[in-house]
Amino acid sequence: MKIIDAVKNRRSIRKFQRKSIPEDIIRDLKNALIWAPSAGNLQARKFIFVFSHDVKSRLVAHALRQSFIADAPLTIVACTDSRIKEKYGERGVNLYTIQDVSASIMGMMLVAHEAGLGSVWIGAFDEAKVSDALNLPHNLTPVAIVPVGYPAESPSAPPRVSIQDAIEEV
Ligand SMILES: Cc1cc2nc3c(=O)[nH]c(=O)nc-3n(C[C@H](O)[C@H](O)[C@H](O)COP(=O)(O)O)c2cc1C
């Protein structure tokens, strides 16, 4: 699969088959997460792989009852790491670690797509409650939840703004 095709054809998937993900593909997802770029290569990010149905159900409760979080065989909770502050101060906390996590998620979603998996980036959840549910240490803040699994739907592409509207050349 060409990367540009993966970028264009990946869709947010919110319905999943009840089929588990093979270990070798899980390993590819993990590699995609850790090999993303990061500010100063500090890799100020952490990913919690949630397989437990009980924990996934608690995530649903703290994420506007988006039930597909629990339907996916794997749900990844992506966290920033505030210890980046030691090197980059407020800019590290407010900007870099969020970008570090985002870069990881995007690469992982494309690798998932290539493997025939679907995923969806979820931002609507209560950070404090998700932190509690996962017993996260103070330095970690959950900033995205990403359910991953084999798709049980094939949504059409939501529209994008034109290249002319999105991009300016100088
Ligand atoms: C930061 C961010 C937060 C999002 N939060 C949610 C969410 O809480 N629930 C949801 O169903 N989709 C969420 N999405 C997915 C978007 O709705 C989706 O990416 C967008 O509609 C474009 O569709 P596509 O991913 O199929 O191209 C989020 C995406 C991003 C990048």
The ligand as an SDF file (V2000), in Angstrom:
LIG
                    3D

 31 33  0  0  0  0  0  0  0  0999 V2000
   -8.4020   15.4830   18.0820 C   0  0  0  0  0  0  0  0  0  0  0  0
   -9.5320   14.6090   17.5520 C   0  0  0  0  0  0  0  0  0  0  0  0
  -10.5940   14.3200   18.3870 C   0  0  0  0  0  0  0  0  0  0  0  0
  -11.6320   13.4800   17.9270 C   0  0  0  0  0  0  0  0  0  0  0  0
  -12.6220   13.1150   18.8190 N   0  0  0  0  0  0  0  0  0  0  0  0
  -13.5650   12.2310   18.4030 C   0  0  0  0  0  0  0  0  0  0  0  0
  -14.5260   11.7330   19.3400 C   0  0  0  0  0  0  0  0  0  0  0  0
  -14.5120   12.0540   20.5250 O   0  0  0  0  0  0  0  0  0  0  0  0
  -15.4490   10.8540   18.8830 N   0  0  0  0  0  0  0  0  0  0  0  0
  -15.4830   10.4280   17.5790 C   0  0  0  0  0  0  0  0  0  0  0  0
  -16.3480    9.6140   17.2410 O   0  0  0  0  0  0  0  0  0  0  0  0
  -14.5710   10.8700   16.6690 N   0  0  0  0  0  0  0  0  0  0  0  0
  -13.6180   11.7530   17.0460 C   0  0  0  0  0  0  0  0  0  0  0  0
  -12.6460   12.1660   16.1600 N   0  0  0  0  0  0  0  0  0  0  0  0
  -12.6530   11.6460   14.7620 C   0  0  0  0  0  0  0  0  0  0  0  0
  -13.1500   12.6920   13.7650 C   0  0  0  0  0  0  0  0  0  0  0  0
  -14.5310   12.8570   13.9180 O   0  0  0  0  0  0  0  0  0  0  0  0
  -12.7800   12.2470   12.3300 C   0  0  0  0  0  0  0  0  0  0  0  0
  -11.3860   12.0860   12.2190 O   0  0  0  0  0  0  0  0  0  0  0  0
  -13.2700   13.2470   11.2830 C   0  0  0  0  0  0  0  0  0  0  0  0
  -14.6590   13.3090   11.2570 O   0  0  0  0  0  0  0  0  0  0  0  0
  -12.7730   12.8980    9.8670 C   0  0  0  0  0  0  0  0  0  0  0  0
  -13.1790   11.5840    9.5120 O   0  0  0  0  0  0  0  0  0  0  0  0
  -12.1090   10.4920    9.0480 P   0  0  0  0  0  0  0  0  0  0  0  0
  -11.2110   10.2120   10.2390 O   0  0  0  0  0  0  0  0  0  0  0  0
  -12.9050    9.2720    8.6580 O   0  0  0  0  0  0  0  0  0  0  0  0
  -11.3350   11.0420    7.9020 O   0  0  0  0  0  0  0  0  0  0  0  0
  -11.6100   12.9870   16.5920 C   0  0  0  0  0  0  0  0  0  0  0  0
  -10.5190   13.2850   15.7690 C   0  0  0  0  0  0  0  0  0  0  0  0
   -9.4810   14.0660   16.2480 C   0  0  0  0  0  0  0  0  0  0  0  0
   -8.2760   14.3280   15.3480 C   0  0  0  0  0  0  0  0  0  0  0  0
  1  2  1  0
  2  3  1  0
  2 30  2  0
  3  4  2  0
  4  5  1  0
  4 28  1  0
  5  6  2  0
  6  7  1  0
  6 13  1  0
  7  8  2  0
  7  9  1  0
  9 10  1  0
 10 11  2  0
 10 12  1  0
 12 13  2  0
 13 14  1  0
 14 15  1  0
 14 28  1  0
 15 16  1  0
 16 17  1  0
 16 18  1  0
 18 19  1  0
 18 20  1  0
 20 21  1  0
 20 22  1  0
 22 23  1  0
 23 24  1  0
 24 25  2  0
 24 26  1  0
 24 27  1  0
 28 29  2  0
 29 30  1  0
 30 31  1  0
M  END
$$$$
